[in-house]
Amino acid sequence: MEVILKSCRIVSAQDEVSSVDILIRDGIFAEIAPSIEYEGIVEKKMGGAFVGPGFVQAHTHLCQTLFRGMAEDLELLSWLGDKIWPMEAAHDEESAYWSARLGLTELLLSGTTSILDMGTLKHTDAIFMACEEAGVRATVGRAMMDRPNPAGLSMNAEANLKGACEEADRWHGKGRLKYGFAPRFVPSCTEGLLLETIIEARKRGALLHTHASENLDELDLVRSLTGKDNIQYLGDIGMLGEDVCLAHCVHLDERGYDLLSSTGTNVVHCPSSNLKLASGIADTSRMVRSGINVALGADGAACSNRLDIFSELRLAALIQKIPHGVDALSPEQVYTMATSSGAKALGEKGGEIAVGSNADMVVYKKDHFALTTGGNIVSALVYAATPDVIDEVWIGGDRIVQNGTVAGWSTSETIKGVVDSIVRLKAKLR
């Protein structure tokens, strides 16, 4: 598809370019100039609308969207063991699909164009199917677990690896989809599974995605299992690097910061989840100063309850101010986390509106009250905006969201599928 967007105002963390035209060709931004004219190419008049890069959420759990409101007021390990793992174990292929479809609807309507998702132990194909139908750019992997737990949500290392590799063979590199190997976290995985997973992921050029240093009880558990701090252990087994995304990293010691910085490991900050589970506040201000690439994610709807990026942008900026001062993180730095830093973490050519980048973008409503400002538009997006500011969402040059609806499916059909699945899940959990 080729299209020329006429008269756009580009939003970026660096500056705002007024009144440019954008040529989209073969799914990328092919040309950006004050005026672009080609015969035979469709033109779309933008009327000076703000256009920004699509948001990247580098840590989500689409399989948990059905569990929203069903695991409240618990800390991490109880939340997992008592609620989340039993509910994930109750999933069937259909319920996993509808859970993913509901989550994707919310993500797309709030301007997220690319995700890194951790599924559950089974039904990864169902999540990929929903992502493919939606047209989203998605890296997905099963949440690998081989240590036994009361919920029965585990399988031996050999079966885990076999299943993950077969899923990778089916989906990695298919259209906008990639596979990300996702051992859940150290307490749920034996060292043998982790070591073999690292080998398989790097053999395929795939990302490694796990949770790390989220909760103090989790840290104690890791030390009891390995004799080491979480980040030190991951470094010792080779699970740090530019191809690794670590969700959370709330509790780090001096060596942890140094290891993440020196290895180029990506950290995914999930402020809503960290606050709601009382895990703590990650020192992202220090991470950014240390040169660590920090991305953003909403985590799952079972622990953050919202999946829209604007909630995470606002919180990520605000929660650094009390411990570190009002200027700890600028709006531009936080906006970068949700755009170009997220794209870097996922190894994508995106996160900015620039020639050669993926044509993933958000078109904002003209004259929306939250964006009507004498100040900086990035500041307005971080502190004032909600998903209501979004007019259109494009991915790879295709318009995926328009007039508050997702092009790939009916919202009412999604809700029906979700309601039926919740009834079925609750019956299994009685």
C-alpha positions as CSV (number, residue, x, y, z in Angstrom):
1,M,0.0,0.0,0.0
2,E,1.2,3.5,-0.8
3,V,-0.3,6.6,0.8
4,I,0.8,10.2,1.3
5,L,-0.3,11.8,4.5
6,K,-0.7,15.5,3.8
7,S,0.1,18.2,6.5
8,C,1.1,16.3,9.6
9,R,2.7,17.6,12.8
10,I,5.1,14.9,14.0
11,V,5.4,14.3,17.7
12,S,8.8,13.1,19.0
13,A,10.9,13.3,22.2
14,Q,13.3,15.6,20.4
15,D,11.2,18.2,18.7
16,E,8.0,18.8,16.8
17,V,8.1,19.2,13.0
18,S,5.2,21.3,11.7
19,S,3.4,20.8,8.4
20,V,5.2,17.9,6.8
21,D,4.0,15.3,4.4
22,I,4.7,11.6,5.0
23,L,4.9,8.9,2.3
24,I,4.2,5.4,3.4
25,R,5.3,2.6,1.1
26,D,5.7,-1.1,1.7
27,G,4.9,-0.8,5.4
28,I,7.6,1.8,6.2
29,F,8.0,5.6,6.3
30,A,9.6,6.1,2.9
31,E,9.8,9.9,2.7
32,I,9.2,12.9,5.0
33,A,9.3,16.3,3.5
34,P,7.5,19.7,3.6
35,S,5.7,18.7,0.5
36,I,5.4,15.3,-1.3
37,E,3.7,14.9,-4.7
38,Y,3.5,11.7,-6.7
39,E,1.0,10.9,-9.4
40,G,-1.2,7.9,-8.8
41,I,-0.6,7.7,-5.0
42,V,-3.6,8.1,-2.7
43,E,-3.4,11.2,-0.6
44,K,-5.0,11.6,2.9
45,K,-5.4,15.1,4.2
46,M,-4.4,15.3,7.9
47,G,-5.2,18.9,8.4
48,G,-2.3,19.5,10.8
49,A,-3.2,16.6,13.1
50,F,-0.5,15.5,15.5
51,V,1.1,12.1,14.4
52,G,3.3,10.2,16.7
53,P,5.0,6.8,16.7
54,G,2.9,3.8,17.8
55,F,3.5,2.9,21.4
56,V,5.6,-0.2,22.3
57,Q,4.6,-2.2,25.4
58,A,7.5,-4.6,26.2
59,H,5.8,-6.6,28.9
60,T,2.2,-7.9,28.7
61,H,0.3,-11.0,29.6
62,L,-2.6,-11.3,27.2
63,C,-3.6,-14.6,28.7
64,Q,-4.5,-12.8,32.0
65,T,-7.0,-10.3,30.6
66,L,-9.9,-12.6,31.6
67,F,-8.7,-12.5,35.2
68,R,-9.1,-8.7,35.7
69,G,-10.5,-8.1,39.2
70,M,-10.2,-11.7,40.2
71,A,-6.8,-11.5,42.1
72,E,-6.9,-8.4,44.2
73,D,-4.9,-7.1,47.2
74,L,-2.2,-9.7,47.2
75,E,1.6,-9.6,47.0
76,L,3.4,-11.2,44.2
77,L,4.1,-14.8,45.4
78,S,0.6,-15.2,46.9
79,W,-1.0,-13.6,43.9
80,L,0.7,-16.1,41.6
81,G,0.4,-19.2,43.7
82,D,-3.1,-18.7,45.1
83,K,-4.8,-17.1,42.1
84,I,-3.0,-16.6,38.8
85,W,-1.4,-20.0,38.3
86,P,-4.7,-21.9,39.1
87,M,-6.5,-19.6,36.7
88,E,-3.9,-20.0,34.0
89,A,-4.1,-23.8,34.5
90,A,-7.8,-23.6,33.9
91,H,-7.4,-22.0,30.5
92,D,-8.4,-23.9,27.4
93,E,-7.5,-22.9,23.8
94,E,-10.7,-21.0,23.3
95,S,-10.5,-19.0,26.6
96,A,-6.9,-18.1,25.9
97,Y,-7.8,-16.8,22.5
98,W,-10.7,-14.6,23.8
99,S,-8.5,-13.4,26.6
100,A,-5.8,-12.3,24.1
101,R,-8.4,-10.7,21.9
102,L,-9.9,-8.7,24.7
103,G,-6.4,-7.5,25.8
104,L,-5.4,-6.6,22.2
105,T,-8.6,-4.6,21.8
106,E,-7.7,-2.4,24.8
107,L,-4.0,-2.2,23.7
108,L,-4.8,-1.1,20.2
109,L,-7.5,1.4,21.1
110,S,-5.0,3.1,23.4
111,G,-2.3,3.3,20.7
112,T,-0.1,0.3,21.4
113,T,1.2,-1.1,18.1
114,S,3.9,-3.5,19.3
115,I,4.0,-5.9,22.3
116,L,6.3,-8.4,24.0
117,D,3.9,-10.9,25.5
118,M,4.4,-13.7,27.9
119,G,1.7,-16.3,27.6
120,T,1.0,-19.2,29.9
121,L,2.4,-22.8,29.7
122,K,0.0,-23.9,27.0
123,H,-2.2,-22.4,24.3
124,T,0.5,-20.1,22.9
125,D,-0.8,-20.7,19.4
126,A,-4.2,-19.2,20.4
127,I,-2.5,-16.0,21.5
128,F,-0.5,-15.9,18.2
129,M,-3.7,-16.4,16.3
130,A,-5.4,-13.4,18.0
131,C,-2.3,-11.2,17.3
132,E,-2.3,-12.2,13.7
133,E,-6.0,-11.4,13.3
134,A,-5.5,-8.0,15.0
135,G,-2.6,-7.1,12.7
136,V,-0.5,-6.1,15.7
137,R,3.3,-6.3,15.8
138,A,3.9,-9.0,18.5
139,T,6.6,-11.1,20.0
140,V,5.0,-13.9,22.1
141,G,6.3,-16.9,24.0
142,R,5.1,-19.5,26.5
143,A,5.7,-18.9,30.2
144,M,8.1,-21.8,30.7
145,M,7.9,-23.5,34.1
146,D,9.4,-26.8,35.1
147,R,9.5,-26.6,38.9
148,P,6.4,-28.3,40.4
149,N,3.7,-26.1,42.0
150,P,0.3,-26.8,43.6
151,A,-1.6,-25.5,40.6
152,G,0.0,-28.2,38.4
153,L,1.2,-25.4,36.0
154,S,4.5,-27.0,35.1
155,M,6.0,-29.6,32.8
156,N,9.5,-31.1,32.6
157,A,12.3,-29.2,30.9
158,E,12.4,-31.4,27.8
159,A,8.6,-31.0,27.1
160,N,8.9,-27.3,27.7
161,L,11.7,-26.9,25.3
162,K,10.1,-29.1,22.7
163,G,6.9,-27.2,22.8
164,A,8.5,-23.8,22.7
165,C,10.8,-24.7,19.8
166,E,7.8,-26.1,17.8
167,E,5.9,-22.8,18.5
168,A,8.9,-20.8,17.4
169,D,9.1,-22.8,14.2
170,R,5.5,-22.1,13.5
171,W,5.4,-18.4,14.3
172,H,8.9,-16.7,14.4
173,G,9.1,-14.3,11.5
174,K,5.6,-14.9,10.2
175,G,4.4,-11.5,9.1
176,R,4.5,-9.1,12.0
177,L,5.0,-11.9,14.5
178,K,8.1,-13.2,16.3
179,Y,8.8,-15.7,19.0
180,G,10.3,-14.7,22.3
181,F,11.5,-17.5,24.7
182,A,10.0,-16.7,28.0
183,P,11.0,-18.7,31.1
184,R,8.7,-17.2,33.7
185,F,11.3,-16.4,36.4
186,V,14.1,-18.1,38.3
187,P,11.9,-19.6,41.1
188,S,9.7,-21.5,38.5
189,C,12.6,-22.8,36.3
190,T,15.4,-25.2,36.9
191,E,18.9,-24.1,35.8
192,G,18.9,-26.8,33.2
193,L,15.8,-25.4,31.6
194,L,17.2,-21.9,31.7
195,L,20.5,-22.9,30.1
196,E,18.9,-24.9,27.3
197,T,16.4,-22.1,26.7
198,I,19.2,-19.6,26.3
199,I,20.9,-21.8,23.7
200,E,17.6,-22.3,21.7
201,A,16.7,-18.6,21.7
202,R,20.1,-17.5,20.5
203,K,20.3,-20.2,17.9
204,R,17.1,-18.7,16.4
205,G,18.0,-15.0,16.9
206,A,15.0,-14.7,19.2
207,L,14.5,-12.6,22.3
208,L,14.7,-13.9,25.9
209,H,12.0,-12.5,28.2
210,T,11.6,-13.1,31.9
211,H,10.7,-11.5,35.2
212,A,13.5,-10.4,37.6
213,S,13.9,-8.8,41.0
214,E,10.3,-7.7,41.3
215,N,9.6,-8.5,44.9
216,L,11.7,-8.9,48.1
217,D,10.2,-12.3,48.9
218,E,11.1,-13.4,45.3
219,L,14.7,-12.2,45.9
220,D,14.9,-14.3,49.0
221,L,13.6,-17.3,47.2
222,V,16.1,-16.9,44.4
223,R,18.9,-16.7,46.9
224,S,17.7,-19.8,48.7
225,L,17.7,-21.7,45.3
226,T,20.9,-20.4,43.8
227,G,22.9,-18.8,46.6
228,K,23.1,-15.6,44.5
229,D,21.3,-12.4,43.9
230,N,18.8,-12.6,41.0
231,I,20.7,-10.4,38.5
232,Q,24.1,-11.9,39.4
233,Y,22.6,-15.4,38.9
234,L,21.2,-14.4,35.5
235,G,24.5,-13.0,34.5
236,D,26.4,-16.1,35.6
237,I,24.2,-18.4,33.5
238,G,24.4,-16.1,30.4
239,M,20.9,-14.6,30.6
240,L,21.9,-11.0,30.3
241,G,22.5,-9.0,27.1
242,E,20.9,-6.9,24.4
243,D,18.6,-9.8,23.4
244,V,17.2,-10.0,27.0
245,C,14.2,-8.1,28.3
246,L,13.8,-8.2,32.1
247,A,10.5,-7.1,33.5
248,H,10.4,-5.0,36.7
249,C,13.9,-4.9,38.3
250,V,12.5,-3.1,41.2
251,H,15.1,-4.2,43.7
252,L,18.7,-3.9,42.5
253,D,22.0,-3.6,44.3
254,E,25.1,-1.8,43.0
255,R,26.3,-4.8,41.1
256,G,22.8,-5.3,39.5
257,Y,22.9,-1.8,38.0
258,D,26.4,-2.3,36.8
259,L,25.6,-5.7,35.2
260,L,22.5,-4.4,33.4
261,S,24.4,-1.4,32.1
262,S,27.6,-3.2,31.0
263,T,25.7,-6.1,29.3
264,G,23.1,-3.8,27.5
265,T,20.2,-5.7,29.0
266,N,16.8,-4.2,28.6
267,V,14.6,-3.4,31.6
268,V,10.8,-3.1,31.2
269,H,9.3,-0.8,33.8
270,C,5.7,-1.7,34.8
271,P,4.7,1.0,37.4
272,S,1.0,0.2,37.8
273,S,1.7,-3.4,38.5
274,N,4.6,-2.7,40.9
275,L,2.4,-0.3,42.9
276,K,-0.7,-2.5,43.0
277,L,1.2,-5.6,44.1
278,A,3.1,-3.5,46.6
279,S,6.4,-4.6,45.0
280,G,8.0,-1.2,45.2
281,I,9.2,1.5,42.9
282,A,12.0,0.8,40.4
283,D,14.7,3.4,40.3
284,T,14.3,4.1,36.6
285,S,15.9,7.5,37.0
286,R,19.1,5.9,38.0
287,M,18.8,3.3,35.3
288,V,18.5,6.0,32.6
289,R,21.4,7.8,34.0
290,S,23.4,4.6,34.0
291,G,22.7,4.1,30.3
292,I,20.3,1.1,30.8
293,N,17.6,0.9,28.1
294,V,14.3,1.2,29.9
295,A,11.0,0.3,28.1
296,L,7.5,0.4,29.5
297,G,4.7,-2.2,29.8
298,A,1.3,-2.4,31.5
299,D,2.0,-6.0,32.6
300,G,-1.3,-8.0,32.7
301,A,-4.8,-6.9,33.4
302,A,-4.9,-9.2,36.5
303,C,-2.3,-7.0,38.3
304,S,-2.5,-3.5,36.7
305,N,-6.2,-3.7,35.7
306,R,-5.6,-1.3,32.8
307,L,-3.6,-2.0,29.7
308,D,-3.5,1.6,28.3
309,I,0.0,3.1,27.9
310,F,-1.1,6.5,29.1
311,S,-1.6,5.2,32.7
312,E,1.9,3.9,32.6
313,L,3.4,7.0,31.1
314,R,1.9,9.3,33.8
315,L,2.8,7.0,36.7
316,A,6.3,6.4,35.4
317,A,6.9,10.1,35.4
318,L,5.2,10.9,38.7
319,I,6.6,8.2,41.0
320,Q,10.2,9.2,40.5
321,K,9.6,12.7,41.8
322,I,9.2,11.9,45.5
323,P,12.4,10.0,46.0
324,H,14.5,11.9,43.4
325,G,13.0,15.4,43.0
326,V,10.7,17.1,40.5
327,D,13.1,16.8,37.6
328,A,14.1,13.2,38.1
329,L,12.7,12.2,34.7
330,S,11.4,14.5,32.0
331,P,8.3,13.9,30.0
332,E,10.5,13.4,27.0
333,Q,12.5,10.7,28.7
334,V,9.4,8.8,29.8
335,Y,7.8,9.2,26.3
336,T,11.0,7.7,24.9
337,M,10.6,4.6,27.1
338,A,7.2,3.9,25.5
339,T,8.4,4.5,21.9
340,S,12.0,4.3,20.7
341,S,13.4,2.5,23.8
342,G,10.6,-0.1,23.5
343,A,11.4,-0.6,19.9
344,K,15.1,-1.0,20.7
345,A,14.3,-3.6,23.4
346,L,12.3,-5.6,20.9
347,G,14.9,-5.3,18.1
348,E,12.5,-3.4,15.9
349,K,12.9,-0.6,13.3
350,G,10.3,1.6,15.0
351,G,9.4,3.9,17.8
352,E,9.9,7.0,15.8
353,I,8.5,8.6,12.7
354,A,11.6,8.6,10.6
355,V,12.5,7.5,7.1
356,G,13.1,3.7,7.1
357,S,11.1,3.0,10.3
358,N,8.1,0.8,10.4
359,A,5.0,2.8,9.6
360,D,3.5,2.2,13.0
361,M,1.8,5.4,14.2
362,V,-0.9,7.1,16.2
363,V,-3.0,9.9,14.8
364,Y,-4.3,12.2,17.5
365,K,-7.7,13.9,17.6
366,K,-7.5,17.5,16.4
367,D,-8.5,20.0,19.0
368,H,-8.9,17.5,21.8
369,F,-8.9,19.4,25.1
370,A,-6.1,17.4,26.7
371,L,-3.8,18.2,23.8
372,T,-4.8,21.9,23.5
373,T,-1.8,23.4,25.2
374,G,0.6,26.3,25.1
375,G,3.2,23.9,26.4
376,N,5.0,20.9,25.0
377,I,2.8,18.2,23.3
378,V,4.9,15.4,24.7
379,S,4.2,16.8,28.2
380,A,0.5,16.8,27.4
381,L,0.7,13.2,26.2
382,V,2.5,12.0,29.4
383,Y,0.6,14.0,32.0
384,A,-2.8,14.9,30.6
385,A,-3.8,12.4,27.9
386,T,-6.0,9.3,28.1
387,P,-6.8,6.8,25.3
388,D,-9.6,9.2,24.3
389,V,-7.1,11.4,22.5
390,I,-6.5,8.7,19.8
391,D,-8.2,9.1,16.4
392,E,-6.5,6.4,14.4
393,V,-3.8,3.7,14.8
394,W,-1.7,2.4,11.9
395,I,0.6,-0.6,11.9
396,G,2.9,-1.3,8.9
397,G,1.0,1.2,6.9
398,D,-2.4,-0.4,7.5
399,R,-5.1,1.5,9.4
400,I,-5.9,-0.9,12.3
401,V,-8.1,1.5,14.5
402,Q,-10.5,4.1,13.3
403,N,-13.6,5.7,15.0
404,G,-12.9,3.8,18.2
405,T,-13.1,0.3,16.6
406,V,-10.5,-2.3,15.8
407,A,-10.7,-3.2,12.1
408,G,-9.9,-6.9,12.6
409,W,-13.0,-7.8,14.6
410,S,-16.3,-6.9,16.2
411,T,-16.1,-5.6,19.8
412,S,-19.5,-7.1,20.7
413,E,-18.3,-10.5,19.4
414,T,-15.2,-10.2,21.5
415,I,-17.2,-9.4,24.7
416,K,-19.5,-12.4,24.1
417,G,-16.6,-14.7,23.7
418,V,-15.0,-13.3,26.8
419,V,-18.1,-13.6,28.9
420,D,-18.7,-17.2,27.8
421,S,-15.0,-18.1,28.6
422,I,-15.2,-16.5,32.1
423,V,-18.3,-18.6,32.9
424,R,-16.4,-21.7,31.8
425,L,-13.3,-20.8,33.7
426,K,-15.1,-20.1,36.9
427,A,-16.9,-23.4,36.7
428,K,-13.5,-25.2,36.5
429,L,-12.1,-23.3,39.5
430,R,-15.0,-24.2,41.9
